[in-house]
Amino acid sequence: MIDYLSMFFEPQAALTPAMAVGSLVLSFLLSMVFAIVYQHTFRGFTYSRSYIHTMVLGSMVTCMLIMAIGNNLARGVGILGTLAIIRFRTPVRDPRDAMFLFACLGVGIACGAGMPLIAAIGTLVINVVALLLHWTPFASRREYEGLLRFAMPASDSSAEQSVQELLVRYCASFYLLGMRDAEQGNLLEFSYQVRLLDPAYQKDMVEAFRQDGRFRDVVLLMQRTTVEL
């Protein structure tokens, strides 16, 4: 029993300066890959530069701690107790952000534990999957991506035909949410949910409605997949 427990308290094999620096540099490079992928796939409104820095620095700090602990159980318990004193109150609103941060910490653990191959393969596979999820419509249930509002003369029957033609030209699908009278019945206000054929058509569709001359107060509000207030 004593022999079994003693192996957790044996001194760590000597780390050379080159090995320590190499592990820290590798954790930095691999966490930078996560940071770049996160930047290119971010869709929210509250982008944080400090969060990117946290991902990179967190990976390197974790790598340093793992190298410091080694296979010494007593040292690990001491470091764990020291970290328990620190209170992290920064909220992570998006679970996806938490996963990127956790992945960077995992890279630091793998580098600090002397498993660079695991760290490199994990970085490659996880980031490829993150890019695929970003580029594909997987798990998306949104049929409409924008809200179009405009007003037109109530007495102009040909304007309704023009609306249908413009929507068919620029939209893959559209749905009438509602309409109401305005200016004592002289105008009709329409609200449509729309999904554009191409996101680049936003300006073209609005300009087409405005150039017609019969439509007023044309507004297109595009929804985002992540809204943070």
C-alpha positions in Angstrom: 0.0 0.0 0.0 2.8 2.4 0.9 4.7 1.5 -2.3 1.5 2.2 -4.3 1.0 5.7 -2.8 4.7 6.6 -3.0 4.6 6.6 -6.7 2.4 9.7 -6.7 4.9 11.5 -4.5 8.0 10.6 -6.6 9.9 13.6 -7.9 9.2 14.7 -11.4 11.6 13.7 -14.2 13.9 16.7 -14.9 12.6 19.0 -17.6 15.1 20.8 -19.7 14.6 24.4 -20.6 14.3 23.4 -24.2 11.4 21.0 -23.4 9.6 23.6 -21.3 9.9 26.3 -23.9 8.9 23.9 -26.6 5.8 22.9 -24.8 4.8 26.5 -24.1 5.4 27.5 -27.7 3.4 24.6 -29.0 0.5 25.4 -26.8 0.7 29.0 -28.0 0.6 28.0 -31.7 -2.2 25.5 -31.3 -4.3 27.8 -29.2 -3.8 30.5 -31.9 -5.4 28.1 -34.4 -8.4 27.9 -32.1 -8.5 31.7 -31.8 -8.4 32.2 -35.6 -11.1 29.7 -36.2 -13.2 31.3 -33.4 -12.8 34.8 -35.0 -13.9 33.6 -38.5 -16.9 31.7 -37.2 -18.1 34.2 -34.6 -21.7 35.4 -35.3 -22.7 37.4 -32.2 -22.7 41.1 -31.5 -20.5 41.4 -28.5 -17.1 40.4 -29.8 -14.4 40.5 -27.1 -10.7 40.9 -28.0 -9.9 40.0 -24.4 -11.7 36.7 -24.7 -9.3 35.8 -27.6 -6.4 36.7 -25.4 -7.8 34.6 -22.6 -8.0 31.5 -24.9 -4.3 31.8 -25.8 -3.0 32.8 -22.4 -5.2 30.2 -20.7 -3.7 27.4 -22.8 -0.2 28.5 -21.9 -0.9 28.9 -18.2 -2.5 25.4 -18.1 0.6 24.0 -19.9 2.8 25.6 -17.3 0.8 24.2 -14.4 0.8 20.7 -15.8 4.5 20.8 -16.2 4.9 22.1 -12.7 2.7 19.3 -11.2 4.2 16.4 -13.2 3.4 13.2 -11.4 3.6 14.7 -7.9 0.2 14.3 -6.2 1.0 16.5 -3.3 2.1 19.3 -5.6 -1.1 19.0 -7.6 -3.2 19.2 -4.5 -1.3 22.3 -3.4 -1.8 24.0 -6.8 -5.5 23.1 -6.8 -6.0 24.6 -3.4 -4.2 27.8 -4.5 -6.4 28.1 -7.6 -9.5 27.6 -5.5 -8.8 30.9 -3.8 -9.3 32.7 -7.1 -12.8 33.6 -8.0 -13.6 33.8 -11.8 -16.7 36.0 -12.1 -16.5 36.6 -15.9 -19.7 35.2 -17.5 -19.5 33.2 -20.7 -23.0 33.6 -22.3 -22.6 31.3 -25.3 -21.9 27.6 -24.6 -19.9 27.6 -27.8 -17.5 30.2 -26.4 -17.0 28.0 -23.4 -16.2 25.0 -25.6 -13.5 27.0 -27.4 -12.0 28.1 -24.1 -12.1 24.5 -22.8 -10.5 23.2 -26.0 -7.6 25.7 -25.5 -7.2 24.5 -21.9 -7.2 20.9 -23.2 -4.4 21.8 -25.6 -2.4 23.2 -22.7 -2.9 20.1 -20.7 -1.8 17.9 -23.5 1.3 20.0 -24.2 2.2 20.2 -20.5 1.8 16.4 -20.1 4.3 15.8 -23.0 1.8 14.6 -25.6 2.2 17.0 -28.5 0.8 14.5 -31.0 -2.5 14.4 -29.1 -2.6 18.2 -28.9 -1.9 18.6 -32.6 -4.4 16.0 -33.8 -7.1 17.3 -31.4 -6.6 20.8 -32.6 -6.9 19.8 -36.3 -10.0 17.6 -35.9 -11.9 20.0 -33.5 -11.3 23.0 -35.7 -12.3 21.2 -38.9 -15.5 20.2 -37.2 -16.1 23.7 -36.0 -15.7 25.1 -39.5 -18.0 22.4 -41.0 -20.7 23.3 -38.4 -20.2 27.0 -39.3 -20.5 26.5 -43.1 -23.3 24.0 -43.1 -26.9 24.6 -42.0 -26.7 21.8 -39.5 -29.2 22.3 -36.5 -30.7 25.4 -38.1 -34.4 25.6 -38.0 -34.8 29.1 -39.4 -36.9 29.3 -42.5 -36.9 33.1 -42.7 -33.9 35.4 -42.0 -35.3 38.9 -42.4 -38.2 41.2 -41.8 -39.3 43.5 -44.7 -41.6 46.5 -44.0 -43.0 49.0 -46.4 -46.1 51.1 -47.1 -47.9 51.6 -50.4 -51.1 53.4 -51.7 -54.3 51.6 -50.7 -56.0 52.4 -54.0 -53.2 51.1 -56.3 -54.1 47.5 -57.1 -51.1 47.1 -59.5 -48.7 47.7 -56.6 -49.6 44.3 -55.1 -48.5 42.6 -58.3 -45.2 44.5 -58.2 -44.6 43.4 -54.6 -45.0 39.7 -55.6 -42.7 40.1 -58.6 -40.0 41.8 -56.5 -40.2 39.2 -53.7 -40.0 36.3 -56.2 -37.0 38.0 -57.8 -34.9 38.4 -54.6 -36.3 35.9 -52.1 -36.2 32.1 -51.8 -39.3 32.2 -49.6 -41.5 34.9 -48.1 -44.5 35.0 -45.8 -47.0 37.9 -45.1 -47.0 38.6 -41.4 -49.7 41.3 -41.5 -50.9 44.6 -42.9 -52.7 47.6 -41.5 -54.1 50.9 -42.6 -52.0 54.1 -42.2 -52.6 57.8 -42.8 -56.4 57.5 -42.4 -56.7 54.6 -44.9 -54.6 56.2 -47.7 -51.7 53.8 -47.2 -51.4 50.1 -46.4 -48.4 49.0 -44.3 -47.1 45.5 -45.0 -44.8 43.2 -43.0 -43.1 40.2 -44.7 -40.8 37.5 -43.4 -38.3 36.9 -46.1 -35.4 34.6 -46.9 -33.1 36.0 -49.6 -31.7 34.0 -52.5 -28.3 35.5 -51.7 -27.4 37.6 -48.6 -25.8 40.1 -51.1 -29.3 41.0 -52.3 -30.2 43.0 -49.2 -29.3 46.4 -50.7 -30.6 45.5 -54.2 -34.1 44.5 -53.0 -34.5 47.6 -50.9 -33.3 49.8 -53.8 -35.7 48.1 -56.1 -38.7 48.8 -53.8 -37.6 52.5 -53.5 -37.0 53.0 -57.2 -40.5 51.8 -58.0 -41.9 55.1 -56.6 -45.0 53.7 -55.1 -43.5 52.2 -51.9 -42.6 54.3 -48.9 -40.6 53.7 -45.7 -39.0 50.5 -47.0 -37.0 48.8 -44.2 -35.3 45.4 -44.2 -34.2 44.0 -40.8 -31.9 41.0 -41.0 -31.9 38.6 -38.1 -28.8 37.2 -36.6 -28.2 33.7 -35.3 -26.8 35.1 -32.0 -28.2 38.2 -30.3 -26.5 39.3 -27.1 -27.7 42.3 -25.1 
